[in-house]
């Protein structure tokens, strides 16, 4: 494998898309009242947490894509958080999150190991953030896992069974994700060969 770290980041992007797909399949079974209901977590509802995952994805994806395309950094990067919760329904969030997940996969498909140290600039209201591609991606993946786990825990307080989210990488567990991969239009070869 010519670019093992880049391929690993691509696998993480696919894993992110798969986990979101599975999580949303569960959340879409909630009533609107259950989706909006106050719950104990970092954000006070499933709706608020899913909105936060999405807006942070938008924020970092835009910065990564600007750098990749050779464009200047976004002058108003905070616009992705206004409003804080842009979507009120799970269906609308699902549609937008799937688009963000596809953008992240497309971004990672173009990575090469020798370009992971390139710096991405984010203009914050009070400072200029300068981080390498690999650091921003590691941060983004961890952010997504952290908050998906919170939604997973909140689902446990509903009648909807939280989905299994830790079956992505092992070769012997491919059958456990086969249905989801079919729904996403993916194959094991596509994910693991990096095509």
N, C-alpha and C positions, 0 to 999 in steps of 0.2 A: 504494500500500500504506500503510494508516494507521499501522501499528506495525512498521516494518521491523526494529528490533532484536529485538523480541519474536518476530517471525516467524523471524528467524535462529536464535534460541535454540531455538525449536520444531524447526526443521530439524536442529539439532545433536542434539536429543533423539531425533528419528527416526533420524538417522545412527548414534547410539549403539546404538539397538535393532537396526538393520540389521547393524552390525558385530558385535554380540554374537551375533546369529542365525547369521551366517556362520561366526564363530569356533567356536561350539558345534557346528555341523554337522560341522566337522572334528574337534573334540575328542571328540565322541561315537563316532567311529570307532576311538578308541584302546582297547586292552585296559585293564582295571583296573590291571594292573601298570605299563603305560606311563603311565597317568594319574597314578599315585603315584610313579613313578620319580624319584630325585634328579636334578636338573639344575642347570646353572649359570645363575643369574639372581639378581635381587634377592630373590625368594622361591624356595625350593629345589625347587619342583615345579610342574607345571601345576595340580595340585589346590590347592596353597597359594595360587598367584597368583589363580586364579579365585575362591576363597573370599575373598581380600582385596578384590578388586574389588566383590564382592557386599556384604560387611559395610560397606565405606565408602559404597557407594550407600545402604544402609539408614540409616546414620548421618546423612548429609546430607539424604536425602529426608524423614526424619522431622522434621528441623529446618525445612526449607522448608515442608512441609505444615502444621506447627504454626503457623508465622507466617501462612501463607495463610488458615488457618481461624480465626485470632484466638485460638488457644490458647496457654497458657503453655509456655515451653520445657520440654523433657524434663529431669527432675531427674537421671536416671541415663543420660546419653547413651552412656556407655562400655559399657552392657549389650549393644550391638550387636557388641562384640568379644569376648564371652565365650560360648562358646569362640571362639578365634581362627579355627578352621576348622570351622564348624558342619556341613558336608556332606562326605561321604566319596566320593560317586559323582558322575560328570559329569552323569548324568541328573537327579539331585536338584538340583544346582547350576543346570542349564539351566532347569528349571522355575521356580526361585526368581528367577533373573536376569531371565527373561522378565517375571515379575510386576513386578519393580523397574523394568524398562524401560518398561512400560506406565504405571506410576505417574509416572515422569518425564515422559513424553509428556503425560499428563493434566494434570500440574502446569503445564507450559509452554503448553498450549492456553489456559489462563486468564490468561496474562500480558498486560499492556499496557505500552507503553513508559513511560508516566508512573508506573508502579508499580515499576519495576526498581530504584529507589533505596531502596526500603523495606528496613529492617534486619531481619536474622534473628539471633536470639540463640541461642547454643549454650553450655550450661553445661558447661564442661570441669572435670576434677577440681581443677585448679590456677588456673583463670581463667575469665572470661566472655568468649567470643568474640562479636564484634558485626561482621557484615559485611553488605553489601548483597546483595540477591538476585542481581544480575548478577555480582558478584564470586564468590559461592558457586557459581553455575552454571558460570562460566568455569573455576573450580578443579576442579569435579567432572568436567567434560568432559575437561580435560587429564589428570586422574588416570586416567580410563578409557582414554584413548588410550595413555598411557604404559605401563600394565600390560598392555593387550591386545597391544601391540607385543612385550612380553616373552614372552607366551604364543605369539605368532606365531613368534618366534625359537626357542623351545623345540620347537615342532612341527617345525621344520626338522631336528631331530635324531631324528625318528621316520620311519616309513614313510608317514605321512600328510602330504600336500602342504599347506603353509600356504595359507589362502585369500587371495584378493585382497581387500583391505579399503579401497582408495582410489578406488572408482568411484562414489561416492554423489552428488556434487553436479552433475556436468556433464550438461547436457541431452542431449547426443549419446551419452552412455553409458547411457541409461535401459534399453536392451535388456540390458545386462550385469547389471542388478539386477532385471529383470522377474520371474524365477523366485522370487527371495527375497521380493519384494514380494507375489507371489501367495501364497506360503506364510505370510506375515505378515498377509495380508488387507488390504494397503495398496494405494493407487493413487498414481500420480505427482501427480494433481490434489489428492488429499487431503493429501499432504505439502507440496506447494508452494503451495497456496492457503491452508493453515493451518486447514482445516476438520476 
